[in-house]
Amino acid sequence: MSRQKEHSLLTFGGHLEVLRRMLFRIIAVAGAIAMVVFCFKDVTWRLLLAPSEWDFCTYRWLEQAMQWIGMDFHFEEFNVDLIATDLSSQFMKHVTTACYLGLLGASPYILYELFRFISPALYENERKYSVQVTSIIYALFLLGVMMSYFVLFPISFRFLGTYSVSERVHSNITLDSYVSTFVTLTLVMGVVFQLPVIVFFLGKLGFVSASLLSQYRKHSFIVIMVVAAIITPPDLMTLILVTIPLCLLYEVSIWGLKWGSPNKL
């Protein structure tokens, strides 16, 4: 008997048992990765704290880009110290950060398990289609994570960490604040970069079309700039660096609708 037939004959309790085993495997894999991350503390925190340094690679790339177009531009050095205010805060933040990175590292396996769980209920063409969509979702999520790590977070940290209303006021940034901001911006960018997938499904449901998105391209550009302004600090350079990839994602969304629904143009 095929796996699809066996799956279709399972009772409600049988499906719950399959789901329980799947969750156990996901937790085991994510936990194993989290333990590895936890043990390699120096490497992990060197990568996590790198965007807070004044000589982070993004600043060097921007300086080289400015010099390439003929501008002699250099970022000023800055130093922002991170503090821990509670006795157990560093250890607990180490544990929670390892868990977060464990889930992030296990996300390909999580997607595989979810697809493996629902695939028996899909037709062959739907199964093939789901694999492609899952791969695209994960690739876009990783692009969003990289965008946050190399662009949005370091520039946001530089602006907000060095901003002062008065010389008498000094900022003491806590480790909790640093990590929570890092995680929040990473998740936000990972979700924002799902724009092509969201638009594609809206197109499949008949809510939008490629011609409609093309017609309102200028209006969408304004909306994108507003969204970029909301998720970035009040800094023109950061706004531009975030707006450009979002506009590219919008164009990719239009192309995806044209590719997926050629008869609806």
C-alpha positions as CSV (number, residue, x, y, z in Angstrom):
1,M,0.0,0.0,0.0
2,S,1.4,3.4,-1.0
3,R,2.2,6.1,1.6
4,Q,-0.6,8.3,0.3
5,K,-3.2,5.5,0.8
6,E,-1.9,4.7,4.2
7,H,-2.1,8.4,5.1
8,S,-5.6,8.7,3.8
9,L,-6.7,5.7,6.0
10,L,-5.4,7.2,9.2
11,T,-7.9,8.0,11.9
12,F,-8.0,11.4,13.6
13,G,-5.9,9.9,16.4
14,G,-3.5,8.6,13.8
15,H,-3.0,12.0,12.3
16,L,-2.4,13.5,15.7
17,E,0.3,10.8,16.3
18,V,1.9,11.7,13.0
19,L,1.8,15.4,13.9
20,R,3.3,14.6,17.4
21,R,6.2,12.7,15.9
22,M,6.8,15.5,13.4
23,L,6.9,18.1,16.1
24,F,9.2,15.9,18.2
25,R,11.6,15.7,15.2
26,I,11.5,19.4,14.6
27,I,12.1,20.2,18.3
28,A,15.0,17.7,18.3
29,V,16.7,19.2,15.2
30,A,16.1,22.8,16.4
31,G,17.4,21.9,19.9
32,A,20.5,20.2,18.5
33,I,21.3,23.3,16.4
34,A,20.6,25.5,19.4
35,M,23.0,23.5,21.5
36,V,25.8,23.9,18.9
37,V,25.1,27.6,18.7
38,F,25.2,27.8,22.5
39,C,28.5,25.9,22.8
40,F,30.2,28.1,20.1
41,K,29.6,31.2,22.2
42,D,32.5,33.3,20.9
43,V,31.7,32.8,17.2
44,T,28.0,33.3,17.7
45,W,28.3,36.6,19.6
46,R,31.1,37.8,17.4
47,L,28.7,37.6,14.5
48,L,25.8,39.0,16.4
49,L,27.7,42.0,17.8
50,A,29.6,42.7,14.6
51,P,26.9,45.2,13.3
52,S,27.5,47.3,16.4
53,E,31.1,48.0,15.5
54,W,32.1,51.3,13.7
55,D,34.2,49.4,11.2
56,F,31.5,46.9,10.1
57,C,31.8,45.7,6.5
58,T,28.7,47.6,5.4
59,Y,30.3,50.9,6.2
60,R,33.4,50.0,4.3
61,W,31.3,48.9,1.2
62,L,29.4,52.2,1.3
63,E,32.6,54.2,1.5
64,Q,34.0,52.3,-1.4
65,A,30.8,52.9,-3.4
66,M,30.9,56.6,-2.6
67,Q,34.6,56.8,-3.7
68,W,33.7,54.9,-6.9
69,I,31.2,57.7,-7.9
70,G,33.8,60.4,-7.0
71,M,32.7,61.3,-3.5
72,D,35.3,61.4,-0.6
73,F,33.0,60.1,2.1
74,H,34.0,58.4,5.3
75,F,31.9,57.4,8.4
76,E,33.0,58.8,11.7
77,E,34.2,56.4,14.3
78,F,31.8,55.7,17.2
79,N,31.7,53.5,20.3
80,V,28.5,52.2,21.9
81,D,29.0,50.0,25.0
82,L,26.4,47.3,25.8
83,I,25.5,46.7,29.4
84,A,23.7,44.0,31.4
85,T,21.5,45.2,34.2
86,D,20.5,41.9,35.8
87,L,22.7,39.2,37.3
88,S,21.3,36.4,35.1
89,S,20.5,38.6,32.0
90,Q,23.6,37.6,30.0
91,F,23.1,33.9,30.6
92,M,19.4,34.0,29.8
93,K,19.9,36.1,26.7
94,H,22.6,33.6,25.6
95,V,20.0,30.8,26.0
96,T,17.1,32.5,24.3
97,T,19.3,33.7,21.4
98,A,20.6,30.2,20.9
99,C,17.0,29.0,20.7
100,Y,16.1,31.6,18.2
101,L,19.1,30.8,16.0
102,G,18.3,27.1,16.4
103,L,14.8,27.7,15.0
104,L,16.3,29.9,12.2
105,G,18.9,27.2,11.3
106,A,16.3,24.4,11.4
107,S,13.8,26.3,9.3
108,P,14.7,24.4,6.0
109,Y,14.0,21.1,7.9
110,I,10.8,22.6,9.4
111,L,9.5,23.5,6.0
112,Y,10.5,20.0,4.7
113,E,8.6,18.3,7.6
114,L,5.5,20.5,7.1
115,F,5.5,19.7,3.4
116,R,6.0,16.0,4.1
117,F,3.0,16.1,6.5
118,I,0.6,17.7,4.0
119,S,1.9,16.2,0.8
120,P,-0.2,13.0,0.8
121,A,-3.3,15.2,0.6
122,L,-2.0,17.0,-2.5
123,Y,-2.3,16.0,-6.1
124,E,1.0,15.4,-8.0
125,N,1.0,18.8,-9.7
126,E,0.1,20.5,-6.4
127,R,2.9,18.7,-4.7
128,K,5.4,19.9,-7.3
129,Y,4.0,23.4,-7.1
130,S,4.2,23.4,-3.3
131,V,7.9,22.5,-3.3
132,Q,8.6,25.5,-5.6
133,V,6.6,27.9,-3.4
134,T,8.3,26.6,-0.2
135,S,11.7,27.1,-1.7
136,I,10.9,30.6,-2.8
137,I,9.4,31.5,0.6
138,Y,12.6,30.3,2.3
139,A,14.9,32.0,-0.2
140,L,13.1,35.3,0.2
141,F,13.1,35.0,4.0
142,L,16.9,34.5,3.9
143,L,17.3,37.6,1.7
144,G,15.3,39.6,4.2
145,V,17.5,38.3,7.1
146,M,20.6,39.3,5.1
147,M,19.1,42.7,4.3
148,S,18.5,43.2,8.0
149,Y,21.9,42.0,9.1
150,F,24.0,43.9,6.6
151,V,21.9,47.1,6.0
152,L,19.0,47.8,8.2
153,F,20.2,46.9,11.7
154,P,23.8,48.2,11.6
155,I,22.7,51.6,10.2
156,S,19.8,51.8,12.6
157,F,22.0,50.9,15.5
158,R,24.6,53.5,14.4
159,F,21.9,56.2,14.2
160,L,19.9,55.4,17.3
161,G,22.9,54.3,19.5
162,T,24.8,57.5,18.9
163,Y,21.9,59.9,18.9
164,S,21.8,62.3,21.8
165,V,19.5,65.2,22.7
166,S,22.2,66.7,24.9
167,E,25.8,66.3,25.8
168,R,24.7,65.7,29.4
169,V,22.7,62.7,28.4
170,H,24.6,59.4,27.7
171,S,23.1,56.3,26.3
172,N,23.6,52.9,28.0
173,I,22.3,50.3,25.7
174,T,21.3,47.1,27.3
175,L,22.1,43.7,25.8
176,D,18.3,42.9,26.0
177,S,17.5,45.9,24.0
178,Y,20.2,45.1,21.4
179,V,19.1,41.5,20.9
180,S,15.3,42.3,20.9
181,T,15.8,45.0,18.3
182,F,18.0,42.7,16.2
183,V,15.4,39.9,16.3
184,T,12.5,42.2,15.6
185,L,14.1,43.8,12.6
186,T,15.2,40.4,11.3
187,L,11.7,39.0,11.5
188,V,10.1,42.1,10.0
189,M,12.4,42.1,7.0
190,G,11.9,38.3,6.6
191,V,8.2,38.9,6.4
192,V,8.4,42.0,4.2
193,F,10.5,40.1,1.7
194,Q,7.5,37.7,1.2
195,L,5.8,40.4,-0.9
196,P,6.1,38.5,-4.2
197,V,4.6,35.4,-2.6
198,I,1.7,37.3,-1.0
199,V,1.0,39.2,-4.3
200,F,1.1,35.9,-6.2
201,F,-1.5,34.3,-4.0
202,L,-3.7,37.4,-4.1
203,G,-3.4,37.2,-7.9
204,K,-4.5,33.5,-7.8
205,L,-7.5,34.5,-5.8
206,G,-8.4,37.2,-8.3
207,F,-7.8,40.2,-6.0
208,V,-4.9,41.7,-8.1
209,S,-3.4,41.4,-11.5
210,A,-0.2,42.3,-13.2
211,S,-1.9,45.1,-15.2
212,L,-3.4,46.5,-12.0
213,L,0.0,46.6,-10.2
214,S,1.6,48.2,-13.3
215,Q,-1.1,50.8,-13.4
216,Y,-0.6,51.8,-9.8
217,R,3.2,51.5,-9.8
218,K,3.6,55.2,-8.8
219,H,1.1,54.9,-6.0
220,S,2.8,51.8,-4.7
221,F,6.1,53.5,-4.7
222,I,4.8,56.1,-2.3
223,V,3.4,53.3,-0.1
224,I,6.7,51.5,-0.2
225,M,8.5,54.6,0.9
226,V,6.1,55.1,3.8
227,V,6.6,51.4,4.9
228,A,10.4,51.9,4.6
229,A,10.2,55.1,6.7
230,I,8.2,53.2,9.4
231,I,10.7,50.3,9.8
232,T,13.8,52.4,9.5
233,P,15.3,55.2,11.6
234,P,14.8,58.8,10.4
235,D,17.9,58.6,8.2
236,L,17.8,59.3,4.4
237,M,20.5,56.8,3.6
238,T,18.8,54.0,5.4
239,L,15.5,54.9,3.8
240,I,17.0,54.7,0.3
241,L,18.8,51.4,1.0
242,V,15.6,49.8,2.2
243,T,13.3,51.4,-0.5
244,I,15.4,50.1,-3.4
245,P,15.1,46.4,-2.7
246,L,11.4,46.8,-1.8
247,C,10.7,48.4,-5.2
248,L,12.6,45.5,-6.9
249,L,10.4,43.1,-5.0
250,Y,7.4,44.9,-6.3
251,E,8.6,44.5,-9.8
252,V,9.3,40.8,-9.2
253,S,5.7,40.5,-7.9
254,I,4.5,41.9,-11.2
255,W,6.7,39.5,-13.2
256,G,5.5,36.6,-11.0
257,L,1.8,37.4,-11.8
258,K,2.6,37.6,-15.5
259,W,4.4,34.3,-15.4
260,G,1.7,32.6,-13.3
261,S,-1.3,34.0,-14.9
262,P,-0.5,34.7,-18.6
263,N,-4.2,34.6,-19.6
264,K,-5.3,37.3,-17.2
265,L,-3.1,40.1,-18.6
